[in-house]
Amino acid sequence: MVDSLGVDSSETSTLYQILDGALTDALYTVLLGLDGEASIGNNNQQMYKLFDEAGNELTKRGEIEGYAWEYFHNRK
């Protein structure tokens, strides 16, 4: 789809940077919402519990936020 825009490589690079920033912010916000640190789609903040297939809880309050910050914002 990007190729069909007919833009040069510098414009394509800029487009990818814009998309990366938008998706990073959106996914980071969703992860904060799951952790109870932000609201998802409404004005209520609520903590969610995430479990693996064996029923083991994957997170405790505040753990998602730390991992999400490291992954999305602290990349080297």
C-alpha positions, 0 to 999 in steps of 0.5 A, a space after each residue: 500500500 505504501 508503494 502505491 502512494 508513489 512517494 520517494 524513499 525519504 517520504 516513505 521513511 518519514 511515513 514509517 516513523 509516523 506510523 511507528 510513533 502512533 502505534 507505539 503510543 497506542 499500544 503503550 496506552 493499552 498496556 497501561 490500561 490493562 495494568 490499571 494505570 490508564 483508562 481504556 475507552 472510557 473514564 474508568 481506570 480498572 486493573 485487569 488480571 492476565 493469565 496464561 493457558 495454564 491459569 497462572 497469573 502473568 502480572 501483578 499491579 504495576 508490572 506491565 507498566 514497567 515492562 511496557 516503558 522499557 520495551 516501547 520508550 527505553 529502546 537503545 
